[in-house]
Amino acid sequence: MAATVRERRRQETTDAILRSARTHLEQAGVEGVTLRAVARDLDIAVSALYRYVASRDDLLTELLVEAFTEHADAVDAAVDAALAHDSDDIAAAVTAGLRAYRAWSVAHPAQFGLAFGAPVPGYHAPAGRTIAVAVRPGSRIMALFATAHERGLVDEDVLTARAATLDDGTAAGFDALAARQSYPLPAPAIALAVDAFVRVHGLTVMEVFGQLRPLVSPADAYYEVLVREVVATLGLRA
C-alpha cells in the first residue's frame, strides 16, 4: 500500500532530523547533538520535535543504529563481492570483510566514536535496538569461518594448537557465545575467530582515535600486513 501524503511528510521530516543530528555529530561530537540545534536547523520549535523523537536519547539511539547498520552493510557488501568473484575462497572473503571493517571506520570517525568510544554520560543504549545490528560484522565473519569449518577447510593442527591454550573458563565462555549467537563451531574455532577480530578491532580503534598516529601514519600498509597475518592464523585451507 502506498504511503499517504501525511506519512510521506512525516518520513521526510524524520529523515531531515536524522541528517541534522548526524551533521552535528560529525562537526561537534556527541555534545553537539541537541534537540535545540536540530530544531534550529529545521526552523521549527523544539516542542515540535517531540512529535518525531521523544528525547535526545532517542535521537542518539537512531544515530547509533544508523552507524551500526552502515558499518555492517559495508562489511556485507565487501564479503558478498568477494564471494561473487569466487565462492570457494573463504580466506579472500574474510580478508575483504576485515578490510571493509577498517575502511568504513576510518571514513566515519564520528559515527565509529559514538558506537565504540567513551560512553555518553547519562545515555544507555537500548539493547533491543542496538545489540543485533552491532554484532552483524562479527557474525558475518564468524559465519564465513563456520562455512570453512563445515567444509573441512580449517587446519586441524591449528585448531588443536589453539585448544591446548584454552583454559576451562575461557572455553566455557566461548561455548556460551556459540550457543547465544548460534555459531556452529567448537570453542577452539570460536577462539581463533575472536583472536582475529580482537586484533582487527583493536588496531581500528587505535587508528580512529588517533592513538596509532605516533607509531605509524598512514596505517594502510600496516593494516594490510596485520590482516594477512590475522587471516593466516585462522588456518584456512584453499
C-alpha positions, 0 to 999 in steps of 0.5 A: 500500500502506498504511503499517504501524503501525511506519512510521506511528510512525516518520513521526510521530516524524520529523515531531515532530523536524522541528517541534522543530528548526524551533521552535528555529530560529525562537526561537534561530537556527541555534545553537539547533538541537541534537540535545540540545534536540530530544531534550529536547523529545521526552523521549527520549535523544539516542542515540535520535535517531540512529535518525531523523537521523544528525547535526545536519547532517542535521537542518539539511539537512531544515530547509533543504529544508523552507524551500526547498520552502515558499518555492517552493510559495508562489511556485507557488501565487501564479503558478498563481492568477494564471494561473487568473484569466487565462492570457494575462497573463504580466506579472500572473503574474510580478508575483504570483510576485515578490510571493509571493517577498517575502511568504513571506520576510518571514513566515519570517525564520528559515527565509529566514536559514538558506537565504540568510544567513551560512553555518553554520560547519562545515555544507555543504549537500548539493547533491543535496538542496538545489540543485533545490528552491532554484532552483524560484522562479527557474525558475518565473519564468524559465519564465513569461518563456520562455512570453512569449518563445515567444509573441512577447510580449517587446519586441524593442527591449528585448531588443536594448537589453539585448544591446548591454550584454552583454559576451562573458563575461557572455553566455557565462555566461548561455548556460551557465545556459540550457543547465544549467537548460534555459531556452529563451531567448537570453542577452539574455532570460536577462539581463533575467530575472536583472536582475529577480530580482537586484533582487527578491532583493536588496531581500528580503534587505535587508528580512529582515535588517533592513538596509532598516529605516533607509531605509524601514519598512514596505517594502510600498509600496516593494516594490510600486513596485520590482516594477512597475518590475522587471516593466516592464523585462522588456518584456512585451507584453499 
